[in-house]
Amino acid sequence: MSSSLFARPTIEMAARPKKVLLVDEDAGGWRFLRLVLEGQGIEVRACTTYEAGVRCLETDTYHLVVVGQGTQAFEGRRVLERAIELNRSRPVLVVTRCMDMPCYLEAMQMGAIDYLEQPVPPADLLRFVLAHTQYDRLVMQSVAA
């Protein structure tokens, strides 16, 4: 049996996502996430209003969008919706400070790739970002091989 099937994929620096958009009205909540991603050479744009997040989506390209949810009102719904409208294949992650099943179901039905509750350990978050932004590239490499 070939050990290459079970080999841990390595992701070169050049293949990592170029830009990640973080959108949440609680700017302090993203500080740790921003440090983790920038430490890996990933460009991060953080917006502290949902309106600014929508404007960023309309004026620039991002490989991943992370949207904060503060309450059951699911304030980031408009950002998720617009991100999916503009690029259905771009992963959008919702990170919440309060787990809410109706919001979870709504986010997943709208097209979110996942819905995580804070605090998210930095190592888990980095694995998530790399996995969801590199999947297509890794599949294409394995098909070409």
C-alpha positions, 0 to 999 in steps of 0.5 A: 500500500502506498504511503503517499495516500496517508502522507500529510500534505505540505502547503508551501508559503506561496500556495497559502491564501493571499487574503482573508477578510475578518468582519465583526463589530467586536474588534478585540475578538479578532486580535488573536486570529489576526496575529495567528494568520499574519504570522503565517504570511496571510494578508488580513483585512479586518472590518469593525462594521458589517457595512464595511465588510460588505464594501470590502467584498465588493471592492476587493478579492478575498480567499476566505471570509470570517464573519462574527455573530454576536447575538441571536440577531445574526448581525453578520447575515448580510456579509455572509449573503453578499459573500456567497452572491459574489463568489459561491465557491469562496468559503465563509466561516461564521464564528459566534460568541453565543451558539444559537441553533436557528442561526446555525441552521440559517448560516449553513443553509445560506452557504457558510462552510462552518459555524464555530463557537468562540473561543476557537484555539488558534491552531484549530483555526489555522488548520481550518483556514488552510484546509478550506482555502487549499482544498481545490489546489490539493485536489488539482495537484493529485489529479495531475499526478 
